[in-house]
Amino acid sequence: MGLFSRRQEGDVSEPSINSDDAAPGSDSGIGPWDAARAPERPGSAGRIDLGSLRIPAVDGMQIRLESPGGSSQEVSAAVLVLAGSTLELRAFAAPRTAGIWNELREDITAELDRARARFDVEDGPHGPEILAHVPVRTPDGRDGTVAARFIGVDGPRWFLRAVFSGRAAMEDDAFAQLLEFMRATVVTRGQEPRAPREMLPLHLPEGAEQAAAEAAAAAARSLRSGRRTARASTRSSWCRVSPRPSNGWASSSTRTPR
């Protein structure tokens, strides 16, 4: 779900600082973690480096990195698919002394209102969260809804937004599995000056970038040769994760959907 990402272009003002809104970072002891404080994962589990996010490797998980404007745009989100559940993670820059989840939550609920979605704001394991049913048009042309659960975590100069959908938005066991995944995630803010709400950069895992580039090149060759008439797209790249004893994970396949 790629909605509710950031402010209008050019708006770099910071939210007002309130002493009660100090960003908690990783002080809660449960994650998600700042890179400076992240504990090692036990055994050979390891984490996958996506740039500003390092995510735990889980057998059978699929990773999709999304770019809003195609391959020429920066990657904006990591979408993780596991056992019928989906977790979208986006990392943003934030002020040094104040969180931005309160402000972003108001933006999200306003957008949900405009979309005529049903939603509630409730207290969850990480504070206030949004439980929503967003209207959609089903493949057969009927009106339907998609359940989504928005959670925000304010860290030291960063903010992580997580959107749970599929089974994780409706079933407690599925939600608990992806919640632990989110809590094991590490955010790398970096020291570069960034405006509040600026997205932190992501990239494909090591070894997957070349496979994605080769898939895109093959699609382009096929399109030029006339064997395909459909529009080629590189808006997202997938890879599947499976454990490997040497480093805890392996990208067993990568594809660029078209």
N, C-alpha and C positions, 0 to 999 in steps of 0.2 A: 504494500500500500504506500504509494508515493506522495500522499497529500501532506499538507501542513508542514512544510519543510523549513522555510526561512522567510525573512522579511522581503519587502520590495527591494529591488536592486538599488544600491547606493545608500541605503539606510544603515549607518554604522553607529548610531547612538547606543549608549549602554543604558540598561534599566537602572532606575534609582536604587541606591544601596540601602538596605535595611539591616540593622544589626541582628535581627531575628532570622534573616534569610541566608546566613553564612553557608557556603557550599560545604556539605559534609565530606566530600571526597570518599576515601576508603576507610574512614574512621569507624564506620559501623562494624567492620570486621567480617562482612559477608559478601563484599563485592557487589557490582563490578569494581575492578581495581584500577587505580592509577599505576602507570608503568613503574614508578619509583617505589611502590609498596607491594607489588604483586607477589604472592607466594608461588613457589614452584608447584606444579601439579604432580601428584604421586605417580610412581611407576614410570611407564613409558608413554603415558597419555599425551603429554605435550600440548602445544598450541600452534595454530596456523597463523602466520604473519600476513595480515591484509593491509599493513600500513598503520593507520591510526588505530586499528583494532587488531588484537590478537585473540582469536577465538579458540575454544577447546575443540580438539579433534574427537569426533564421535563416529563410530562405524556406521556406514550407510547414509550419513548426512550428505545432502547436496547443498552447494553454495552457489548463489547467483549474485553477481555484482551488477548493479543497475546504474545506468547513466541516463539522465532525463532527456538529453538531446542527441543520442547516438554516440558513436565511437569518438567523435571530436570533443566531447564534453567529459569533464572529470566524473569519476565514479562517485555516486552520492549515497549508496546504501548497500549493505550486505544482507541478502535474503537467504535464510537458512531453512531448509525443508527436511523434515524428519518425521516419519511415521504418521503422515496425514496432518501434521502441524506445520505452521510457518511462523518464523520469527524474523522481523525486519529490524535491523540495527542501523542507526545513524548517529554519528558523533559530531558534535558542534563545539566551537570555541565558546567560552563563557568568561564573564568578568572574574577577577581574582578573588573578590570578597563577597560576591552574591550569586545565588543560583538563578536560573532562568525558567525553571519548570512551572512556577506559578503563572508567569506571563505567557509561556507557550501553551499552557493548558487552556487559558482563556481564548487564545487564537484558535486552538483545535475545536473547542466547543462552539465557537462562533461559526467556524466552517461547517461543522456538523449540523448546526441549525440551518445554515443556508442550503445544505444538501437534504434537508428534511429527514435527517436520521434520528433515531431514538437513542438516547444515551443517558447514563447516570454517572455522576462523579462520586466515587466511594473510596474509603480508606483501604489500602491494600498493604502488602508486605513491604513496600517501599514508599508509603505515604499515599497521598491522593492519586487516584488513577481514573481513567475513563473507560467505561464499558459501553460499547456502542453497537448498534445494528444499522449498517449503512445500506441504503437502497441501491439495488443493482438491477440490471436487465439480464435475465438468464439466457443461455444459448438458444432456447426455443422461443424467445421473445416475451416471456412472462416477467412480471415484476417480482423481485425477491429481495432478500436482505443478506448481508454478510456480517457475521459477528467479528468484532475487533476489540482488543483490549490494549489500551495505551498506558505505558508506564514510563516515567521519566526519572532519571537519576542525575543529580547535580554533583559533579566532582570538582577537584581543584583546577579551575580554569578550563573545564570541559563539561559538557552535558551529553548524556547518552539517552536517546529515545528508543524505546522498544515497542513494537507493535506485534501482538500475538494474534494469530488468526487460525482458521481451520479448527482442528480438534482442541488446540491449546486455548482457544477463546471460549470453549463450551464445556470442556471436561477437566475436572480438577487434576486428575492424574497426569494428563497430557500437559496441562499448564505447569505443574510442578516440575516436570522433566525439563521443559525449556526455560523455566525460571532459574533452575540450577545452572543451566548452560549460560544464561545471561550473567549470572553472578560469578561465573568463572572467567568471564571476558575481561581483557585488559585494554585500557584506553591509553594510547600514547599521544599526548597533546603536542609535544615539541615546544621549543622556545620561541618560535617565530611569532611576531606580533600579528594578531588576527582580531577582526571585529567580532563582537558578540553575535552568535548565530551563524557565523561562517562555518561551512561544513569542513570537517577535517578530512584530508585526502585518504583514499583507499586505493589498493591495487590488487591484482590477482596474486594468488600464492606463487611461491617460487616453482618454476617448471610449468605452470599453467599458462603464463603469458605467451610463451612461444606456441603452445598448442592452440590457444585462441587465435593468435595471429595467423597460424597456418590454416585454421578452419575458415577464417574470414577471407584469406587469399584464395582458397579453393572455391568459396562461394562466388567470389568476384570473377574467377576464371570461368566457372560454369555459366555465370550470367552473360559474360561476353561471348561465349561460344554458342549461345542461343539454346542451351539445353534447359534453361530455367526461364520462366517468364514472370515468376513472382518477385516481388521487391525484396532485395536482400537487406537485412537489418543486423546491426551489431550493437543493439541497445543493451544487451545483457550477455554475460558469459557464465557458463555453468562449470562446475567441477564436482565430482563425487569423491568423498573421503573414505578411505579404508585404513585401518591400523597397519603399521609396519614396524617391526621391532627396532630397526636402526634409529628411527627418529620419532616414532609414535604415530606417524600418519603418512599417507601417500595420496596423491591425486591420481586416481585410477583412470579417470576420463575427463575430458574437457570438451565442451561443444558450444558453439555459438548459434542459438536458435534463430531461424529465419522465417 
